[in-house]
Amino acid sequence: MTVCLIKHLQNKSDESAQHYNISLDRRARFQVTSAIMKRSYKYLALFALIAVLAVAATWPLVAQTPSSADHLVVYGDVVYFYPPGNARNCILNNHFKRGEPVGFRMTAINPATGKRDRATQLVVHLSFAGKTVDIPMRDRQTEKQPERDFFVGKWMVPDDAPTGIVRYTVTAKDPQGRTGEFKPFEVQASQITIVE
């Protein structure tokens, strides 16, 4: 009986050893696979980062032509231009009544530097009732208000202005001779409109 018990224990020991070998083999394979995947993920992450940086580096160039450095980027908005303290002052709007103040706030950026030149001349060109009115703009930035990094122009809607859409553009010219123009989208609902 002692011999049978020893053989039985040896068989159990061999089975356990085989079980642990299998477990060790699986663990070893998992560790190797895990190490390879970690390394692959690092390279994949590095590749994705390089791709994103390469695309991001070209974003400023997407809308520019080779000669765009000769042109200014002009943009802005239209607001009520009531006196300071009035609750409606500087509120975005595109529907105005006769006698109301229309405010144009614009800027002109040099795409080569990403900055504006305070000496740039901007002019609003309004077309309504068969005529064109030119409104020179002025630099709004002051020592006390340096954050107002834009130009302004004001137009009082005349008492005899017909109702309907008022077309406008804004042109800019900087001291170096670069020019630019702003034209609002051709969507009638977003145009300056004189209403009753």
C-alpha positions in Angstrom: 0.0 0.0 0.0 2.9 2.4 0.7 4.2 1.8 -2.8 0.8 2.6 -4.3 0.5 5.8 -2.2 3.9 7.0 -3.3 3.1 6.3 -7.0 -0.2 8.1 -6.6 1.5 11.1 -5.1 4.1 11.1 -7.9 1.3 11.1 -10.5 -0.4 13.9 -8.7 2.9 15.8 -8.5 3.4 15.3 -12.2 -0.1 16.5 -13.0 0.4 19.6 -10.8 3.7 20.3 -12.4 2.2 20.0 -15.8 -0.7 22.3 -14.7 1.8 24.9 -13.4 3.9 24.6 -16.6 0.8 25.2 -18.6 0.0 28.2 -16.4 3.5 29.5 -16.6 3.5 29.1 -20.4 0.2 31.0 -20.6 1.5 33.7 -18.3 4.8 34.0 -20.2 3.0 34.2 -23.5 0.7 36.9 -22.0 3.6 38.9 -20.7 5.4 38.7 -24.0 2.3 39.7 -25.9 1.6 42.5 -23.4 5.1 43.9 -23.7 4.8 43.8 -27.5 1.4 45.5 -27.4 2.7 48.2 -25.0 5.5 49.0 -27.3 3.1 49.0 -30.3 0.8 51.4 -28.5 3.7 53.7 -27.8 4.7 53.8 -31.4 1.1 54.2 -32.5 0.6 57.1 -30.1 3.8 58.7 -31.3 2.7 58.3 -35.0 -0.8 59.8 -34.2 0.8 62.8 -32.4 3.2 63.4 -35.4 0.2 63.2 -37.8 -1.9 65.7 -35.7 1.0 68.1 -35.5 1.7 67.9 -39.2 -2.0 68.7 -40.0 -2.1 71.5 -37.4 1.0 73.1 -38.8 -0.8 73.5 -42.2 -4.1 74.9 -40.8 -3.1 78.6 -41.2 -2.1 77.9 -44.8 -5.3 76.2 -45.9 -7.2 79.3 -46.9 -4.2 81.2 -48.1 -2.8 81.5 -51.6 0.9 82.1 -52.2 0.1 85.8 -52.6 -2.1 86.1 -49.5 0.6 87.9 -47.6 -0.2 90.9 -49.8 -3.8 90.9 -48.5 -5.3 91.7 -45.2 -7.9 89.5 -43.5 -10.9 91.8 -42.7 -13.7 90.7 -40.4 -16.0 92.1 -37.7 -19.7 92.6 -36.7 -22.6 95.0 -36.7 -24.2 96.3 -33.5 -26.3 99.0 -32.0 -24.2 102.1 -31.4 -26.1 103.9 -28.7 -24.2 106.1 -26.2 -22.3 104.4 -23.4 -24.7 103.5 -20.5 -27.6 102.7 -22.9 -28.8 99.1 -22.3 -28.8 98.4 -26.0 -25.3 99.7 -26.8 -23.1 97.3 -28.6 -25.7 94.5 -28.9 -25.4 92.5 -32.0 -28.2 93.3 -34.5 -29.0 93.5 -38.1 -32.5 95.0 -38.1 -32.6 98.7 -37.6 -35.3 101.4 -37.6 -35.0 104.9 -39.0 -33.0 107.1 -36.6 -31.2 104.2 -35.0 -27.4 104.0 -34.8 -25.7 101.2 -36.7 -22.2 100.4 -35.5 -19.6 98.6 -37.5 -16.7 97.0 -35.5 -14.0 95.6 -37.8 -10.4 94.6 -37.8 -7.8 94.0 -40.5 -5.1 91.4 -39.8 -1.8 90.9 -41.6 -1.7 87.1 -42.1 2.1 87.1 -42.1 2.2 88.5 -38.5 -1.2 87.7 -37.2 -1.5 91.3 -35.9 -3.3 94.5 -37.0 -1.6 97.8 -37.7 -3.4 100.6 -35.9 -2.6 102.9 -38.8 -4.7 100.8 -41.3 -7.5 102.7 -42.9 -10.9 101.0 -43.1 -14.0 102.3 -44.9 -17.5 101.0 -44.8 -19.3 101.3 -48.1 -23.1 101.3 -47.7 -25.4 100.8 -50.7 -29.1 101.7 -50.3 -31.7 103.8 -52.2 -29.6 103.8 -55.3 -26.6 105.5 -53.7 -23.4 104.5 -51.9 -22.3 106.2 -48.7 -18.7 105.8 -47.5 -18.1 105.8 -43.7 -14.5 106.1 -42.6 -13.6 104.0 -39.5 -11.4 104.9 -36.6 -9.1 103.0 -34.3 -11.1 102.2 -31.1 -8.1 101.1 -29.0 -6.8 103.6 -26.3 -4.4 103.5 -23.4 -7.3 103.1 -21.0 -9.0 100.4 -23.2 -6.2 98.4 -24.8 -8.5 95.4 -25.2 -10.6 97.2 -27.8 -8.3 96.0 -30.6 -10.6 97.0 -33.5 -11.9 99.8 -35.6 -15.3 101.4 -35.4 -17.7 103.3 -37.7 -21.2 104.6 -37.1 -24.1 105.3 -39.4 -27.4 106.8 -38.3 -30.2 105.3 -40.4 -31.7 108.4 -42.2 -35.3 109.3 -41.7 -35.9 108.9 -45.4 -34.2 105.5 -45.7 -36.4 103.0 -47.5 -37.2 99.8 -45.8 -35.3 96.7 -47.0 -31.8 95.3 -47.2 -28.8 97.6 -47.0 -25.7 96.1 -48.7 -22.3 96.9 -47.4 -18.7 96.0 -47.7 -15.6 97.1 -45.7 -12.3 97.8 -47.4 -8.9 98.2 -45.7 -5.5 99.4 -46.6 -2.5 99.4 -44.3 0.6 101.7 -44.5 2.6 99.0 -46.5 -0.1 99.0 -49.2 -1.7 95.6 -48.3 -5.4 95.6 -48.9 -8.4 93.6 -47.9 -12.2 93.5 -48.1 -15.0 92.2 -46.0 -18.3 91.1 -47.6 -21.1 89.6 -45.5 -22.6 86.3 -46.5 -25.2 86.5 -49.2 -28.0 85.3 -46.9 -30.8 87.9 -46.9 -31.9 87.1 -43.4 -28.5 88.1 -42.0 -28.1 91.3 -44.0 -28.5 94.8 -42.5 -32.2 95.5 -42.9 -34.2 98.7 -42.4 -37.6 97.9 -40.8 -40.6 100.0 -39.7 
